[in-house]
Amino acid sequence: MTALIKTIYNENRTRLKIVLDHPKGNVITTEMAVQVRTVLASLQEEHSLRMVSFEGSGGEFSFGASVQEHAPGLVERMLPEMHRLIGDMLETPAPTAAVVKGRCIGGGFELALACDFIFASEEAVFGIPEVALAAFPPAAAALLPLRVGHAHASRAILTGTTRPAKAWHEMGLVTLVAPEAELDEAVDTWFDQFLAIRSAAGLRHAVTATRMGLRDKVKRILPDLERLYLNELMRTTDVVEAVTAFLDKRSPQWSD
């Protein structure tokens, strides 16, 4: 099995970095989701942990979930596994953060939305382009309205446009924006100032409390969104045409 992520603890194991490492663009596959979930499942015994951060290698956070795995016969496994990952992230026994450089798109954005904090470079862009593939992003449809409100979420999902980190910071979604060359140091400083000095036990309970409403709403809504995607959307000819056209590097021909 090829490793699609890297895990890096700091010296006293108070912080874990999970690095998406799948050239090109850290595309999230079913196997990558499984690997991340395996790491998250091991964290119950990490009693000193005060933050888990998700990062991307190669100057990009993630181009999103594999388009190839959106095809019939594959999406039926990929999508539920992605949603199990989102659920596991919302149960992680420490604060979570996405440290975003470059593009944070589609499923990559959904992963970031499941984090407690998002730190981004000034050059980072975020977007949910699934509508261009005649589809919609189930996890983002559940999470984004809860994070930024219905109007901002509708604009992002229905237009599929990408927006810079500054715009999302102004909405309150992104915690901190810094020049790319300074982002890692800025996150380290923020961690030292706000989390490293806290009781790990206290943080575990505080993060459970602050996520409770979000987690419960997502657990209630996401299964319905998954069924809408797999049982209804995947029966349309346009979504199959969109995936085929993307892989063939041509414009889709809509029929519906």
Secondary structure as GFF3:
##gff-version 3
##sequence-region A 1 256
A	DSSP	beta_strand	5	9	.	.	.	ID=ss1
A	DSSP	beta_strand	15	20	.	.	.	ID=ss2
A	DSSP	alpha_helix	30	41	.	.	.	ID=ss3
A	DSSP	three_ten_helix	42	45	.	.	.	ID=ss4
A	DSSP	beta_strand	51	56	.	.	.	ID=ss5
A	DSSP	three_ten_helix	68	70	.	.	.	ID=ss6
A	DSSP	alpha_helix	75	89	.	.	.	ID=ss7
A	DSSP	beta_strand	96	100	.	.	.	ID=ss8
A	DSSP	beta_strand	103	105	.	.	.	ID=ss9
A	DSSP	alpha_helix	107	113	.	.	.	ID=ss10
A	DSSP	beta_strand	117	121	.	.	.	ID=ss11
A	DSSP	beta_strand	125	127	.	.	.	ID=ss12
A	DSSP	three_ten_helix	129	133	.	.	.	ID=ss13
A	DSSP	alpha_helix	138	148	.	.	.	ID=ss14
A	DSSP	alpha_helix	150	159	.	.	.	ID=ss15
A	DSSP	beta_strand	162	164	.	.	.	ID=ss16
A	DSSP	alpha_helix	165	170	.	.	.	ID=ss17
A	DSSP	beta_strand	176	178	.	.	.	ID=ss18
A	DSSP	alpha_helix	180	194	.	.	.	ID=ss19
A	DSSP	alpha_helix	200	227	.	.	.	ID=ss20
A	DSSP	pi_helix	228	232	.	.	.	ID=ss21
A	DSSP	three_ten_helix	233	235	.	.	.	ID=ss22
A	DSSP	alpha_helix	237	248	.	.	.	ID=ss23
###
